[in-house]
Amino acid sequence: MDKCNYKEIPNKKVRINNLKGRSDWKPFLKQLLICSGVWMSVFLYGLSASAPTVFIPQIRREANNTEVITTDMASWLTSAFGFSGFPFVLILSILSKFVGRKIPFVIAVLDFLAAFIVLYCSTTVTQILISQIMQGLFCAAHTTITIMIMTEYISPKYRGIFLTAKTATFYWGVWASNTIGTFFHWKIIPLFGIGCSLYTLLTLMIWPESPYWLASRGRFEECAASHRSLKGCDEESEKELEVLINSQRQYLASSLANKQPVTKQITGFFKTITSKGFCKPTALSILTALLSVCSGKMVFAFYAVDILKKVTNNESTAYIVMLIIDGFTVVSMYAGCALAKHLKRRTLLLGASTIGAVFLFILSIYLYCIQLHLIPENQYLTITLFIAFTIAVSCGPLSVSMSVYGELIPIRSRNLSVCIIALFGKLVTGLSLKLAPTIFKNFGVHGTCLTFAIFSVITVVILYKYLPETKDKTLQQINDQIMGVKSNTGQTTTKLIVDDKDV
């Protein structure tokens, strides 16, 4: 992109006249290329997370013994990435605060590459478990670094659709893993993952550092250069940059003027994490993120073969139905992307989540009546209900929740907030996947559907009361809306920044 040659931004009218007619296709392409690297890494996350769904049955068949991987070990293989991500959430959050967003993401991708190599070379169940544990680092990055990258690197007008596509890409990985495992040997999965990891590393070569992180460190010249190389020099981008720099200058000046000893800093830390400006957006982010887990879709996806074998009474049919449902998941998530462009995100998220919960209640009642022999079993009706549930959940919480919760994260103490959200996410994901076999065994599929339906309804009711609309708003505007503060984007900055160059 050509140099913008801005010595200052004198006033709003002059800025608009100077920026008229500028093309935004170059910034868009750069954002798209950066997103492609993130999308590919999320695809790999889905590929690896879903691998146990297919390699566990294959290994059992090859050994002609189901005890080669016990039920308990199978649950660990499926959920290990969630629990092992715990320490890395803290590590990546600290790194992203002090060294930026790019370097921690590079570390996470390198870890993923190593995990795929270990999985491909593994010859024992223990070695496979080690590879699953290694994936915890990128699992943590998925809910810490990638969220910050997508919300900070992308313009508000593209952010929603790009974040939604990011979540859809996870289920592309799930679908690809299940397809490979259905028709080929499971070791093709890590081999495919190695190649995709190398592509992600290549895209990282053109990444600048996050303008939000640079501003938070007081490096405003680099912030402006990074922001303009990513988002261009149009009026809206300059407004966003102006508000960002003004906000961070005021915050840093206030922090410097009120610099306190360590004891008071600790007191200030606890004051921050108990303040409304931190707790409210963080709590809303947690609830929004957990909505996709509460829907039950992840558990049903990762234990699809076991569930569908009980429904169809045929293993080969169960695999085919699993792939069909995966296909509906991916297509419906892209439908959710399209709907997100035309509907308010809050409406789409809560409406689709409610419909998904209704189908879970219907499934629970229907399967329970079959168990009591009140009605005859109809496999086609059961599969149709699962598909309807999949469509509803995929259009809503799976496709939109990531976008919304990423935008709700508070600007102040952003790293701490992301860390807390990710810790909750890892805990709930790990527990749900680890306990799922026990729930299936003790309560059956109908009891599992009822459990997730109840959790979904409770979460939807809370979000209905407190969740704000985030569509086409900057992070500062969203933060102001949550806090009930009127946004002020009309201020101008004399001497905003000196010459900026492409990053």
Summary of the structure (lengths in Angstrom):
residues: 503
radius of gyration: 23.7
end to end distance: 9.3
largest distance: 78.5
contacts: 1792
relative contact order: 0.15
helix: 81%
strand: 0%
